[in-house]
Amino acid sequence: MPRVVPDQRSKFDNEEFFRKLSRECEIKYTGFRDRPHEERQARFQNACRDGRSEVAFVATGTNLSLQFFPANLHGDQRQVPTREYVDFERETGKVYLKAPMILNGVCVIWRGWIDLQRLDGMGYLEYDDERAQHEDALAQAAFEEARRRTRDFEDRDRSHREDLEVRELATVNHLKILRVKFPVRFSLLSAWSG
């Protein structure tokens, strides 16, 4: 099953959901809300160093669970995010983050920064053209494979039906030959079975 929609770019450009989130807007760290602020700060920084975090777009209430790795490394627990994805050094008191993902069938990159004291900042989504092309190619290959399997199944099914028809025809012809060679026995057999 493809993970992306057929025309990702059009969906990203035209859907209100993506239009809102593609403009830089206020975000907040949403993890561990029931814990003291100092603990939340430490947990946020540790989560970023581990390559993950939870943020929300304040205006829309959209919550995202982010992973700060290249798209092909999601789920590798031993991987440490590079500075391209988690950058604590760019500006004092802030962390700059980058998280590629597939959101509603569209390849996007979430980019933003969060103030390490307040645990809020700014973020936005941008269309990920490179990954979109890769995912489109994977979807096309999956579609072609499904089409090939369907064709193979239909060919086997047609061949099986043809074999059955040949067997039925052979059986009917055999019975006709028996009827001609042994008319009396055949009529007795038909009367007995009927």
N, C-alpha and C positions, 0 to 999 in steps of 0.2 A: 504494500500500500504506500503510495507516495506521501511524503511528509509535507509537500508544498503544493500550493494551488497552481493551476496552469499559467496564469499571467500575473506573476508576483508584483512586477513593477506597477502595473495598473491598479492593483488592489492597494498597494502602499500609497500611491499618489492620490487615489480617489476616495478611499474610505475615511470617514470622519475620525474614527478611532486612531488611525495612523497619522492623519493630518495634525491632530491635537498633540500627539506624543512626539512628533518630529520637530516641534518647536521647543526650544530650551525652556524648561519650567521647573518649578520647585519640587524637590524630592526629599524624602526622609528615610532614614534607616528605621526599619520596622521590627527588628528582632528584639526579643526579650523585653517587651514593654513593661512587664511586671517587676523587673529588677531595678535596683538603684541606678541612677544615671552614670556613676563612675564605673560600675560593673558593665553596663551597656557599652560604654566607650571601649573598655578593654576587650569585650567580646566581639565588638565590631572590627577592631583592628586585627584580632586573631583570625576572625573569619576571612577578612580580606587577604591576609597572608596565606591562608589555606586555600584561597581561590574561590570564595563564595560569599554571598550576602543577600539579604532581603531588603528591598527598597520599595517605596511607593511614590507614585506621582501624586502630589498633594491635590491638585486641581481636579483630577479625574477619579482618584481613589484606586487607580490601577496598581496592584501589587505584583512585583516580579521577584522571583528567586533567581539570582544571577550567579553565573559561573564565569570566572575570569581566566579563561583559557582559550586557545584557538579551538575552532569548532570541532576539529578531529580529535581533540584530547579530552572531551567531556567525560567525566567519570573516572579518570585515572587518579586514584587517591594519593599516590606518591608524588605527583607532579606539583612543582611549586610555580605559581604564576610569575611570568617575566615582568619586567618594568613596563613593557608595552601595555600590559593589562592591569597591573596594580602599581601605581607610582606614588610613593610616599615622599619622594625627594623633589618633585617638580615645584612645589610651593609649600612653605612651612605652615603647619596646622591643617593641611588638607591632604586628601588622597584622591588621585585621579584614577578612574576606573574605566575599563572597556570590557564588554561582555557580548560576544556573538551568540545568536540564538535564532530559532525558528519560532515566530510568534504568529498565531492565527494563519499558518500556512505560508508565511512570508519570511524570507531570510533578512534579518536586521542585525544591527550592532547597537547596543545600548552604550552610550558614552555619558560620563558625568563626573562630578567631583562632590565630595562630602567633607564638610568641616568636622575635624576630629573631636572638637569640644562640643559643638551643638548637635552633631549627628544629622545635619540637614545640608542641603546644597542645591545644585542644579544638574539637570540631566535631560537627555533627549534620545530619540531613536533615529537611526539613519539606515537607508536601504543598503544591503550588502550585495552588490552586484556580482562580485566574484563567486561568493558562495551560492547565490541564486542560480548562476549558470551551472555550477557543479551539481546542485540538487536537481535542476531541470534535466541534466544529462542522466542522472541516476533514475529519475522518474520515467524518462523516455525509455531507458534500458529495461526497467521493470515492466513497462507497458508492452514493449516488444517481446519480452520473455513470456508474458501472459498470453499474448496473441499467438506466439509460436506453440505454447502448450495447448491452447484451445484448438489450433489447427491440427496438431498431432492427435489430440483426443478425437476430433471429428473424423480424421482419416482412419484411425483404428476402429471407430464405431461404424463407419461406412464399410470398411473391409469386413468387419464381423457380420454386419447385416447381409452383405453380398455372399459370404460363406454360408450363412444360414439359408439364404434363398437357393444357392446351388445344392445344398444338402436336401432341402425340401423338394426341389425339382428332381434330384436323383432318386429320392424315396418314391415320389409319385411315378416316375418312369419305371422304377423297379416293380412297383405294384402293378402297373399296366402290363409289363412283360409277364409277371406271374399270372395275371388274369388271362392273358392270351395262351400261355403254355399250359396252365393247369386250371381251366375254367370251372371244373366241378369242385375241386378242392377249395378254390378261392370262394365260390358261392357258399359252401358249407362253413368255411371259416367266417365269412361275413355274417351268416345267419347265427352262428354260435356266439360271436362277440356282440351282436346287436340285440 
